[in-house]
Amino acid sequence: MLKPLIKKKKFFFLGQYEEHGENFVDMLDGMFSFVLLDTRDNSFIVARDAIGITSLYIGWGLDGKFG
């Protein structure tokens, strides 16, 4: 089972991800942006609402680590 790092609406994302896989993003509506890290296989999903109202910034450090 996946566990959230921050508690709020994140439980919804985790439940949908576990049930539907990465396709759950297509079911979302409204303003959102997030990065979901799956530590089981070290993969991640980066998603933002279609209109792009919510900002999302990601980057990699000089050491190549995601942050």
C-alpha positions, 0 to 999 in steps of 0.5 A, a space after each residue: 500500500 502506498 502512503 502519503 507524505 502530506 495528509 489532505 486530499 492526497 489519499 484520494 490520489 493514492 487510492 485512484 492510482 492503486 485502482 486505475 494506474 496512471 490513467 487515473 489522471 484522465 478522471 481528474 477535474 478541476 485545478 491540480 498539480 502534483 508529482 506522485 512517486 511510486 517507491 515500489 518501482 521508483 517511477 513517478 507521474 507528473 500531472 497538471 490540470 489541462 488549463 494550467 491554472 495551478 503552477 508546477 515546477 520540477 527540476 533536477 539537481 547537479 547530482 542528477 537527483 529529482 527535486 
